[in-house]
Amino acid sequence: MKAEHIYADDLSEVIWLRLKRLTSHQLCEKVILRRSPAMPEGALAEKAAGMAWAVRSAVGYWETKSGGLNARVLSRYYALLQVSIAEQIAGGDETSTLPSIQRHTEQGHGLFTIAADTDGFPANYLIGCMKSGHFAAYSYTRKLPVDGFAFDRRLRKVSNDAERAHLVSLADLLRRVPELQRVAQEYFGTHPLSFHVGKQHDSELEHQLDQIGTSTIGSLYDAKTLTPALNTTSSIAICPVGYKITAEQANALDLPIKEFEDRKDPFTGQVLPTGKLEHPAHEHWHQHLTLHKSGYCGSSVVVPFWGTDDVFTLHFVILYAFSIVTRYLPSLWHEIEDGKLDHLRSLLEHYLVIVDNVLPKIALERMTGDTVYAVQSGSIFGPT
């Protein structure tokens, strides 16, 4: 994976320009070859044509501006579906072509929804994945460990706790969206399931060294043997804004940061859940975490579901669930648009703004295999 640095006054515009270039099969050939230099010529041409078509289809869905809220939900879901197909094709498997992917999509989306008997929407709206269909094939391409959570067939009702443990509620998925962590308490009455995190400093000197980028990496020694240490432990704090969470609550979550304690920050006086992250001594702490950052949130960790904390997959499943509501549950959709659930209409409007402004960059990274850094040209990090 390489890094691509993009500088522009309008970052959204330039991300879309970079994304739309992949509607060219010739440029798709270059992307595929860069990722898989040994790709046979015949397979390359077929894969590039299929990838370019999938990107054109995704852009077409994404640029649907007219219509109501339901049209926007459906168009964004199908946009991500096409992005996932393009990503599969762009990978190194020469057999991943449009015809081979179609054999899986013909079996369905690979996801299903079921309403539980408790709580209210969206907490009672459960989503599961299956071992067949597009989602399973896509997850296999991404090496996402969903096999332990997938069902052989769609459930009609939840029969036991073991089945319930393999389902995830739409409310809990929305609580995982990093850009919604500030408003999770307002909409769901509880803390989010994604958290802005930062290193906790025990002294002013340590804080100043971290601020200027000075690091002790490479000079950490084991106190007993005086040899370079293999691992070290960093103190990482959850920095809540708009919600409250305790160390006890944080410890109950499946986060890579462990042994949280409520500690008073020496600089702000705020009590923060602060845990331990063990990582290689030659790496910075943030290199050992999967962090998501966008223009709408700081660097955040996401509580895994189905064994993954992948943000693209998170949005894919959320939009699938809402697409089912808009298509097949008219009474429920009426309550969201005009009835007692109209607060969720406001949430959905908020969420779709995030999708339109955050997901194009993620889509670009998924298809090219590159990490994209988009920086405003006039900022401190812009070109001189």
N, C-alpha and C positions, 0 to 999 in steps of 0.2 A: 504494500500500500504506500502510495506517495501522497504528498500534500500539494494542494493547489491553492494559491493565494490570489484572491480576487479583490481588487480595489475599485471602488466606484462611489459616486455621490448617491446613486439610487441602488442600493444593494438588491432589493427585490427584483428590479428590472434586469440587472446583470445576471442574477441567478436564473431567471427565466430564459435569458439569451443563451446561457450555457446549457440549460436543459433542452431547449428547442433545437440546438445543433445536432442532438442525437436523433432527430427525425430524418437525418441523412444516413442512408445505408453505408456510404463510403466512410463517414466518420465513425459509424458503429463498428465497421471492420477494424479501424485503428484501435478503438477501445478494447475490442475482443482480443486482438493480437497482442496488445500491451499486457493484458491479463493472462493470456495463454499463447505465448510465442510459437508453440508447436502445433497450433490448430491447423488441420488439413484444409487445403484451399476450398474444396467442395463444401465442407461443413461450414467454413467461415462465411462463404457467400450466402448460404441459406440462413445461418444464424443472424447475420447482419441485417438481412432483409426483414426477418421476423422481429428483431429488436427495434428497428426503425419504425415498423408498423405499430408495435405496441406503444412506443413513445408518442407517436402521432395520436393514437387513440386516447392515451392518458391525457395529453394536452387538450384534446378536444373536449373531453369530459370536464377537465379542470377549468376551462375557459367559459363554461356555461354560467352566465351571470344572470340571465332572466329566470323567471319562475319563482315559486315560493320556497319556503324553508324545506319542504319535502324534496323538491327538485335539487336543491343544493346538497342535501344529505345523500341522495342517490348518486348524483354526479361525482361527488368526492369519493364515495366508496368505490365506484367503478374506475375512477382515476387511479386509486391505489391498487386495485386489482390488476390493472394494466401495467403499472410500475412493477409490481411483483413478478409479472410474466416477463417483462423486459429484463429484470434482474436475473431471473433464472436463465434466460438465453445468454446473457452476457458472461455467465460463469464458464468455468473451464471444461464442463462436460459437453463433448461434441454432439451427444445425442439429445441435448436440451434444445429442441426446436419447437416452432409453433405447433406442428402436428403432434409431437410427443406430449407437449403440455396440454393440448386439447383432449388427449385421452384421459387426463385427470380432471379437467374442468367439466367434461361430460358427465362425470360422476357427482358433480355438485360442488358447492363452495367449500365443503369440508368442515363447516361450522353449523351449529344449530342453537336455537334458543328455547327455553322452557320457563314457564312462570311457576315460582314456588308458592306455597300456601301462606307464607308469612310475610310480614312487613308490607311496604308499598313500593310502587315503582319509583326509581329504578333498582332499589335494593332487592326486590323479589324477582327481578328479570335476570335469569341465569344463562350463561353461554358456555357451550361445550365444544370440543373439537373431536373429529372422527379420524379413523385410520385411513380413510379413503377420501378422494376429492382433492381440490386444489390446495387447500391449506396444508394438508399433510405433505403433499409433494413439495410445496414451497418451503416448509419447515425443514424437510430433509435436505434441500439444497443449501439452506442457511445453517445446517447442523444444529438446529434448535431441538432441545431434548423434550419433545412433546409426547413421545411414545408412551411414557408412563402415565400420561393424563388423557390419552385419546380413547374414545369409545369405538366399539365395533360397529355400532349403529346408533341412530338418533334415539335419545330417550323420550318417552312419552310422559313419564312421571319419575320423580326422584324416590327411589325405593329404600335407600339406606344412607348412612353417613359416609360410607366409602365412595358412593357415587357423588354425593354432595361435595366431597373434598376435591373432586376432579372438575368441578364447575366453578365459574367465577361470575360474580354479579356485575351488572353494568355499572352500578354505583361504585363498586370497588375499582373497576377499570378507570372510570372518570377520576376517582381520587388519586390514581397513579399518574395522571397527566401533569408533568412538572409545571407547566404554565398555569395550571389551575390551583396550585397549592395555596395561594393566597385567599381563594374564595371557597375552598372546600368546606370550611367550618360553616360558612353562610348557607351553602346549599344542602349539605349533608348532615350538619349537626355534629360532626366529628372531625378529627385531624385528617390531613391528606395521607396518601401512601407513596408520596415522593417528597424529598426533603433537600433543601439547600444546605450544603455542608461546607465546613471550612476547618482548617487546622486550628486547634486550640493552643495558644502559647502560654507558657507558665511564667514568663518574665518579659519585661519590656525589651531587653536585649534580644531575646529570641524573636520577638515580634518584629523588631527593626531589621534583623538579619533576613527574616523571611520576606519582608517588604521590598528589600533591595535585591533579592534573589540570591543572597549568599547562602551556601549550603554546606553541610558537613558530610555530604555524600562522598564516599570514597575514603573517608578518614575515620569511620566508625570502627571501634575495636571492641572485641570481647574483653571484659575486665579481668577475667581469670587467665586467659591464654595470651593476651596482648596480640592476638592475630585479628585480621579484618573480620568483622562480624558478617555473617551471612544474612541475617534478618534483623530488623529493628521494628519498633512499635511507635506509631504516631497517635496522638490524641486528636480525634476528629469530633467536632461538635455539630449538632443539628442547629441551624439558625432560623427559628420559626418567625414568620411574619404573617399576621392575620389568623393565627391559630395557636393552640397550646398543646404540648405533648411532653410527657414525663419520661424519665429514663426507664421506668417499669414498662410503659407502653412501647417504647422503642425496642426494648429487649425481647418483646413478644413477636417482633417482626423478623422476617428472614432477610436481614441486611448483612452485608459483608463486614460491617463495623459491629464489634461485639462488646459486651460488658459495659453497657452504658451506666453512667452515674450522673445524678443531677449536680452540676458544678457551677459555681458562681464565676462568671467571666470577670477577670481582674480589671478589665478596661471599661466595660459597659455596666457592670454590676448586675447584668441579667443572668438568671439561672438557666443554663443550657444542658440538655442531655448530651453528655460527652462520653464517647466510647473509644475503644482501642482498635486500631487497624494494624495488623502485622503485615509487613511487606519486605521485599529484598532491600538490604541496606544500601545497595547502589542505585536504588530508584527513589524518585519522589513519591510521596504518598498518593498523589492524584493519578500516577501512572498505574496504580494497582486497583483503581476503581473504574467502573463504567459510569462516566459522568455525562449528563446531558445539559447543554447550555444553549440558550437562544436569546433573541432580543427581548423575550418576555419573561425570562427567569435566569437566575444565577446557576452556577454549577450544582447539579442535583443528582441524587441517587434515587432509583426507583425500586420499590419492593417487587421482587420477581413474582410472576404468575406463570403457571405451567412451566416452571423451571427456567424462565427467561426474563430479563429486564429490557428487552429490545423495544425501543420506542416506536419504530415503524410498525412492528407487529401489534403493539398496543393500540395504535390508531386504526390499523386495519380491522381489528376485532371490534372496537367501539363503533366504527362506521358500519360494519356489517350488522351489528345489533340494531342500530337506529334505522338502517335500511329495511329491516324486517318489520319494524314498527310502522314505518311510513307506508309500506306496501300492503301489509296484511292485517293490521290492527287499527282500523279506522276509528273505533271508539276511543282507544287509548290515545291515538294521535290527536283526536279532537280535544281531549282533556289537556294535552300539552299545549296546543295552540290557543285554545279558547276557554279552558275550564280550570279545575282546581289544581292542575299541574302546570299552570302557565309560568311559574318560576323556572321550570325546566326549559321552556322556550327561550327565556333569557340566557340560561346557561348554554343552550345549544347554539345560539347566535354567537356567544363568546367563544365557544369551542371551535366553530367553523372559521372564525377569524384566525385562530391559532393554526388550524389545518392549512389555510391558504397562505399563511406567511412563514410557517416553520417547515412544513413537509416538503416543499419543492427542493430545498437544500439537501434534506435527508434523502430524497429520491435521487438527486444527482449523485450523491456519494454512493448510494447503493448500486447504481447501475455502472458507474465508472470504477468503483473500488478505491477511489481516492478520498482523502480527508480534505474537505473544503473549508478554508478560512476566508470569510467575507468581512472586509474591513472598509469603513468609510474613508475616503481618500483624505479628508480633512482632519481625521482624528490623530491622536498621538501615535497610533500604530500604522498610520498610512505612510505612503512613500514620501521621501524627502526630495 
